């Protein structure tokens, strides 16, 4: 079975080519000018005139299936992956939430694998989540690696956080297994102390208290400490999820200048939205933006754009987490600190980064491809993903750079009652998306059945 993609501009991490792409058995078989049309049947030719042909997006930070206490996100694996497909993303790596206290490392991964089975429309992997450390942890990390789960996340805040000594033990064990450790970097003591003070003095229905409780220096301190701990563990690579501040970025830059292997991710919300979203409103809509870390100032957004352009930030992911506005309002209207945190973004990541980044000349086409596909696939060890190259999976995003759409929850496919980006007019949307050579999205429709997406057995992450 072959397919030929013709007339598009092929964008890889390093080049823009006027080439055709021949797909055979789900993989890219050739990239060249004027590949003979006779090699495929007429109905197996995809005309990409006027479009960019890019690698399918790789979103390495999602929470499609998160449950916190009695609240579960409103989409789940099927709807989140449907939204991913509509947004040009063909692979995700899901972060499981914390499991029951004391559970072993496999517990959440096993649960999530069962729940994702038969549901997914895009290919998927999982990160481990380290919520305690004991003598069994190194073997458990190796066991995950043997199952194709080559990264694990540590939180510096929340109930499942680890302390500094535990983090050093984890870093050593992950490095020995070829696993990358990913960190939610916010200082827990700063957040809990400020939250306790605000609880006494502030009006708890005001979402403006959310960023006040999680200042930029809480992030910068945590990033700096992690770098120091990773040095002590033997200069091992670390990955910082959802970096949100100029202050945190400065710490990263200084460390990278010294050659320290710290890899960094940010998300569209930290590039395009600011803390003005938390303004108190009659309708309670400020609660929509409760997420951690919180939205920041305009200057932080600008600094993060610079970080994307100059290479200090490696990846744009989403932290997609679809607690609905209804859920946030029910729990948070009297007490914003009780609202479930997280925002949906899996469907809008690529269009927003293209429109705000490429079309506004903040990043070029190759950098765009690196940020949304190639580098996340490489850092997180997704074999055959994230780049248009012979032998790779034919996961392709055919993006029409002229399609204009104003974002609205009503026209998106995310199963959630709002979009934090509603009202933004975005230019450049997926026209056609292929997953392993099969059409996933065409003319705005996904016709592939649930279960089309396969588990990705990931390999050792980049050796640095
Ligand atoms: Zn997250």
Boltz pocket constraint, residues with backbone or C-beta under 6 A from the ligand:
constraints:
  - pocket:
      binder: B
      contacts: [[A, 61], [A, 62], [A, 63], [A, 95], [A, 292], [A, 319]]
      max_distance: 6.0
